[in-house]
Each structure stands twice: as structure tokens, then as C-alpha cells.
Amino acid sequence: MFAPALLLILIFSYIPMFGIVIAFQEFSPAKGVARSEWVGLDNFRYVMELPGVPRILWNTVSIAVMKIAAGTVVPIVVSLLLNELRKQWIKRGIQTLIYLPHFLSWVVLSGMLIDFLSLKGIVNTAIAGIGLKPVFFMGDNKWFPYVLVASDVWKEFGFSTIVYLTALAAINPSLYEAAVMDGANRRQRMLHITLPGMMPIIVLMMTLSLGSVLNAGFDQVFNLYSPIVYESGDIIDTFVYRIGMIDSQYGVATAVGLMKSLVSFVLISASYLLAYRLANYRIF
């Protein structure tokens, strides 16, 4: 049963790693890897000298950190609120509604967001209806990063909410019964029983998310951004796509991807170490 999965990983994850050599070449598709000129670290030096690289790094890290923070806080709050509902049919209905966007691709969601957030979309129509000036969400560098964060949370917080609700279900009910007997109100039970009971899962989810600090979401950004918001929305992955696939600078694009992979490897290793130390998480 493991053989097909291992074969797919070997073909699509390990064999392509030999292409890393392109980062040290002035690669030409006509010459191939074997005959392309070897340039050593020139591609890396070229990348570090590009004027837009610091901005791209800042965009990537800032957007990713905001996504991690919002993607942690929102599911916790929603799971706590859902946990207080007494009617199960309402609880299950809300869970289903907030979980549905997780199954939609960013191609579909981006089309919806572009329509909703356009100058004549439903959001700006509502803003104009209360006497405020419409906002060009998809073309304003001040607003675009927050659009990315908010839409990412909207799409994914339903999945994380289910994880936290599972953690809530594992809390011993006798703790709540004892707290009620001692006169604890609902807020005190939440602060002193519910949140401490969720803390191992919260710590685990936060530490494991450290590995995605340099992954600000290529699918989302690629489908939503435009040249007008490159200043605030261009990230490492979209930069690699443009410089590699559009400008045909394959060696430079591979060099950027290699540097990102090395940093991500360090962050993922650190996140697993923290998860092991803080939440007793083990892969095996």
C-alpha cells in the first residue's frame, strides 16, 4: 500500500532535486544541464544585488506572519464560541458552512473576491451606501496585503476550527462539573479549564506553522495580484515564477528557490524541535 505513495514521492520530489545544479549554471534549455556553462555563485550574487529583493523578502515574511497569527487566533475564538452552543444542529450547520471554502481552489475564490472587492462590487456598493468613499482593495498597496490575509483566513480557518474542536472534545467533562460545583461561571470555566486543555494543540499548531514563514501562498497571490500591487504583494514564489518562466532566467530562478528551500529547511527543523520540546510531538 505504501509503494505507490513512495514511488510518487521519489519521482516528483527526490529525482527533481538533481535540477539544483541549474542554480550554478547559465542554463540554456537547448544545451541542457550537461552542456550549460558553469558560473558558480554568480547567480546568487546577481540575486542579492537586485534592488527589489529586500522588498520581496519583507512582503513574504510580513504576509506569512500575519497569516499565521490570524490563522491561529480566529479558529481558537470560533471553536470556543461553537463549544458554547447547546443546539447541536446549529453547531454542525455552522461547522459545515465555515469548512466549505477549504475545498474550493484559489482560481474559483480569486474570481469571487475580484468581483466582490472591485470598485463596483458588493463590498464597495455597501461602503458607498453608508456615505464612505469606495476602496480599490485589489489595486491599493495599503489594502492588498490585508486582503490576502483576510481571504486566506476565510478559506482555511474552518479546517483549523475542527482541529481545536477535537481538542475540546478530549477535555474531561468532570472538570467542568467540579468547576460548576465550586461556583465558577462560564467565563471562568473557559479561562481555567477550556484554554489550558487546548494549550498543547495550540502550541503544536503554532510551532509547526513556523516552517511556512517563507510560504506566503503562491496560488493565492498569483491569482489575485497584478503589476499595480507588486510593491506590497510580490513574494518570493511569484518572483521566482516571473524571473524563471517569463524572463527565462532559469539559473537565477533556481538560485532563489534553493536559498528559500535552505531557509525553509532550517525553519521546519526548528519547528519540529520546538513541537517536540513544548508539545511532546513525535513524527513516529
C-alpha positions as CSV (number, residue, x, y, z in Angstrom):
1,M,0.0,0.0,0.0
2,F,2.9,2.4,0.6
3,A,4.6,1.5,-2.7
4,P,2.6,3.9,-4.9
5,A,3.0,6.8,-2.5
6,L,6.7,6.2,-2.1
7,L,7.0,6.0,-5.9
8,L,5.3,9.3,-6.4
9,I,7.5,11.0,-3.8
10,L,10.6,9.5,-5.5
11,I,9.6,10.7,-8.9
12,F,8.2,14.1,-8.1
13,S,10.2,15.1,-5.0
14,Y,13.6,13.5,-5.0
15,I,14.6,13.0,-8.6
16,P,13.9,16.7,-9.5
17,M,16.3,17.6,-6.8
18,F,19.2,16.9,-9.2
19,G,18.0,20.1,-11.0
20,I,19.5,22.1,-8.2
21,V,22.7,22.2,-10.3
22,I,21.0,24.7,-12.6
23,A,21.4,27.3,-9.8
24,F,25.2,27.2,-10.5
25,Q,24.9,27.4,-14.3
26,E,23.9,29.8,-17.0
27,F,21.3,27.3,-18.0
28,S,20.1,27.0,-21.6
29,P,17.3,24.6,-22.5
30,A,19.0,24.0,-25.8
31,K,22.2,22.9,-24.2
32,G,20.7,21.1,-21.2
33,V,22.2,20.5,-17.8
34,A,25.2,18.6,-19.1
35,R,26.4,21.3,-21.6
36,S,25.3,24.6,-19.9
37,E,28.1,26.9,-18.8
38,W,29.1,26.6,-15.1
39,V,29.1,30.0,-13.4
40,G,29.5,29.1,-9.7
41,L,27.9,31.5,-7.3
42,D,27.3,34.3,-9.9
43,N,23.5,33.7,-9.9
44,F,23.4,34.1,-6.1
45,R,25.4,37.3,-6.3
46,Y,23.1,38.6,-9.0
47,V,20.1,37.9,-6.9
48,M,21.5,39.6,-3.8
49,E,22.3,42.8,-5.9
50,L,18.8,43.1,-7.3
51,P,17.2,46.3,-5.8
52,G,13.7,44.7,-5.3
53,V,14.9,41.7,-3.3
54,P,14.6,43.2,0.2
55,R,11.1,44.4,-0.6
56,I,10.1,40.9,-1.8
57,L,11.6,39.3,1.3
58,W,9.7,41.8,3.5
59,N,6.4,41.1,1.7
60,T,6.9,37.4,2.0
61,V,7.7,37.3,5.7
62,S,5.2,40.0,6.8
63,I,2.3,38.4,4.9
64,A,3.2,34.9,6.1
65,V,3.5,36.1,9.7
66,M,0.1,37.9,9.6
67,K,-1.5,34.7,8.1
68,I,0.0,32.5,10.8
69,A,-1.2,34.9,13.6
70,A,-4.7,35.4,12.2
71,G,-4.9,31.8,11.2
72,T,-4.2,30.8,14.9
73,V,-6.4,33.4,16.7
74,V,-9.5,33.2,14.6
75,P,-10.0,29.4,14.8
76,I,-9.4,29.4,18.5
77,V,-12.0,32.1,19.1
78,V,-14.6,30.4,16.7
79,S,-14.0,27.0,18.3
80,L,-14.6,28.5,21.8
81,L,-17.8,30.1,20.6
82,L,-19.0,27.0,18.9
83,N,-18.2,25.0,22.0
84,E,-20.7,27.1,24.0
85,L,-23.6,26.3,21.6
86,R,-26.1,23.9,23.1
87,K,-28.1,23.1,20.0
88,Q,-26.1,20.5,18.1
89,W,-27.9,21.1,14.7
90,I,-26.9,24.8,14.7
91,K,-23.3,23.9,15.7
92,R,-23.0,21.3,12.9
93,G,-24.5,23.7,10.4
94,I,-22.0,26.4,11.2
95,Q,-19.1,23.9,11.1
96,T,-20.2,22.9,7.6
97,L,-20.6,26.4,6.3
98,I,-17.2,27.6,7.6
99,Y,-15.5,24.4,6.3
100,L,-16.8,24.6,2.7
101,P,-14.3,27.3,1.4
102,H,-11.4,24.9,2.3
103,F,-12.5,22.7,-0.6
104,L,-12.5,25.5,-3.2
105,S,-9.4,26.3,-5.3
106,W,-7.9,29.8,-5.3
107,V,-8.8,30.0,-9.0
108,V,-12.5,29.9,-8.0
109,L,-12.2,32.0,-4.9
110,S,-10.0,34.7,-6.6
111,G,-12.7,35.2,-9.2
112,M,-15.3,35.7,-6.5
113,L,-13.0,38.1,-4.5
114,I,-12.1,40.2,-7.5
115,D,-15.9,40.6,-8.3
116,F,-16.8,41.3,-4.6
117,L,-14.0,43.8,-4.0
118,S,-14.0,45.7,-7.3
119,L,-15.0,49.3,-7.3
120,K,-18.5,48.4,-8.4
121,G,-18.6,45.2,-6.3
122,I,-20.9,44.3,-3.5
123,V,-18.5,45.5,-0.8
124,N,-17.8,48.9,-2.2
125,T,-21.5,49.3,-3.0
126,A,-22.2,48.8,0.7
127,I,-19.4,51.2,1.6
128,A,-20.8,53.8,-0.7
129,G,-24.3,53.2,0.7
130,I,-23.2,54.4,4.1
131,G,-21.6,57.5,2.7
132,L,-18.0,56.4,2.7
133,K,-15.5,56.6,-0.2
134,P,-15.1,53.3,-2.2
135,V,-11.8,51.5,-1.7
136,F,-9.8,49.9,-4.5
137,F,-8.9,46.8,-2.5
138,M,-7.3,44.9,-5.4
139,G,-5.2,47.9,-6.6
140,D,-4.2,49.7,-3.4
141,N,-0.8,48.7,-1.9
142,K,-2.0,49.6,1.6
143,W,-5.0,47.3,1.4
144,F,-3.8,44.4,-0.7
145,P,-1.8,42.6,2.0
146,Y,-4.7,42.6,4.3
147,V,-7.0,41.3,1.5
148,L,-4.5,38.4,1.2
149,V,-4.6,37.7,4.9
150,A,-8.3,38.0,5.4
151,S,-9.1,35.8,2.4
152,D,-6.7,33.2,3.5
153,V,-8.2,33.1,6.9
154,W,-11.7,32.9,5.4
155,K,-10.7,29.9,3.3
156,E,-8.7,27.9,5.9
157,F,-10.0,28.7,9.4
158,G,-12.8,26.2,9.2
159,F,-10.3,23.3,9.0
160,S,-8.3,24.6,12.0
161,T,-11.5,25.1,13.9
162,I,-12.3,21.4,13.6
163,V,-8.8,20.6,15.0
164,Y,-9.5,22.8,18.0
165,L,-13.0,21.4,18.5
166,T,-11.5,17.9,18.6
167,A,-9.1,19.1,21.3
168,L,-12.1,20.5,23.2
169,A,-13.9,17.2,23.0
170,A,-10.9,15.5,24.7
171,I,-11.2,17.6,27.9
172,N,-12.6,15.6,30.8
173,P,-16.2,16.7,31.4
174,S,-15.8,16.1,35.2
175,L,-13.5,19.1,35.3
176,Y,-16.5,21.3,34.2
177,E,-18.8,19.6,36.7
178,A,-16.4,20.2,39.5
179,A,-15.9,23.9,38.5
180,V,-19.7,24.4,38.5
181,M,-20.0,22.8,41.9
182,D,-17.3,25.3,43.1
183,G,-19.3,28.2,41.7
184,A,-17.2,29.0,38.6
185,N,-19.1,30.9,35.9
186,R,-18.9,30.3,32.1
187,R,-16.0,32.8,31.6
188,Q,-14.0,31.3,34.5
189,R,-14.5,27.8,33.1
190,M,-13.3,28.9,29.7
191,L,-10.2,30.6,31.2
192,H,-9.2,28.0,33.7
193,I,-10.3,24.7,32.0
194,T,-11.0,25.1,28.3
195,L,-8.0,27.2,27.3
196,P,-5.5,25.2,29.4
197,G,-6.9,22.0,27.9
198,M,-6.4,23.3,24.4
199,M,-2.9,24.7,25.0
200,P,-1.0,21.6,23.9
201,I,-2.7,21.7,20.5
202,I,-2.3,25.5,20.2
203,V,1.4,25.2,20.9
204,L,1.7,22.3,18.4
205,M,-0.1,24.2,15.6
206,M,1.9,27.4,16.2
207,T,5.3,25.7,16.2
208,L,4.5,23.6,13.2
209,S,3.4,26.8,11.3
210,L,6.9,28.3,11.7
211,G,8.1,26.2,8.8
212,S,5.8,28.1,6.5
213,V,7.1,31.6,7.2
214,L,8.6,31.8,3.7
215,N,5.5,30.4,2.1
216,A,3.1,33.3,1.7
217,G,0.8,31.4,-0.6
218,F,1.8,31.3,-4.3
219,D,-1.6,30.1,-5.6
220,Q,-3.5,32.8,-3.8
221,V,-1.1,35.7,-4.6
222,F,-0.7,34.6,-8.3
223,N,-4.4,34.6,-8.8
224,L,-5.1,37.9,-7.0
225,Y,-2.2,40.2,-7.7
226,S,-1.4,42.5,-10.6
227,P,1.6,44.7,-11.5
228,I,0.0,47.7,-9.7
229,V,0.3,45.9,-6.3
230,Y,3.8,44.3,-6.9
231,E,5.1,46.7,-4.3
232,S,3.1,45.2,-1.4
233,G,2.1,41.8,-2.8
234,D,5.1,40.4,-4.7
235,I,6.5,37.4,-2.8
236,I,9.4,35.0,-3.3
237,D,7.4,32.4,-5.2
238,T,5.8,34.9,-7.6
239,F,9.2,36.5,-8.2
240,V,10.7,33.1,-9.0
241,Y,7.8,32.4,-11.4
242,R,8.3,35.7,-13.3
243,I,12.1,35.6,-13.4
244,G,12.1,31.9,-14.4
245,M,9.1,31.2,-16.5
246,I,8.5,34.6,-18.1
247,D,12.1,36.1,-18.3
248,S,13.7,32.7,-18.9
249,Q,16.4,33.3,-16.3
250,Y,16.4,29.7,-15.2
251,G,19.6,29.7,-13.3
252,V,18.7,32.8,-11.3
253,A,15.2,31.5,-10.5
254,T,16.7,28.2,-9.3
255,A,19.2,30.0,-7.1
256,V,16.4,31.9,-5.4
257,G,14.4,28.7,-5.0
258,L,17.4,27.0,-3.5
259,M,18.0,29.8,-1.0
260,K,14.4,29.7,0.0
261,S,14.5,25.9,0.4
262,L,17.5,26.0,2.6
263,V,16.0,28.6,4.9
264,S,12.7,26.7,5.0
265,F,14.5,23.5,5.9
266,V,16.1,25.2,8.9
267,L,12.7,26.7,10.0
268,I,10.9,23.4,9.6
269,S,13.6,21.6,11.6
270,A,13.4,24.2,14.3
271,S,9.6,24.0,14.4
272,Y,9.7,20.2,14.8
273,L,12.2,20.6,17.6
274,L,10.0,23.1,19.4
275,A,7.0,20.9,18.9
276,Y,8.8,18.0,20.4
277,R,10.1,20.1,23.4
278,L,6.9,22.1,24.0
279,A,4.1,19.8,23.0
280,N,5.7,16.3,23.1
281,Y,5.1,15.9,19.4
282,R,6.7,13.0,17.6
283,I,6.7,12.1,13.9
284,F,7.0,8.4,14.7
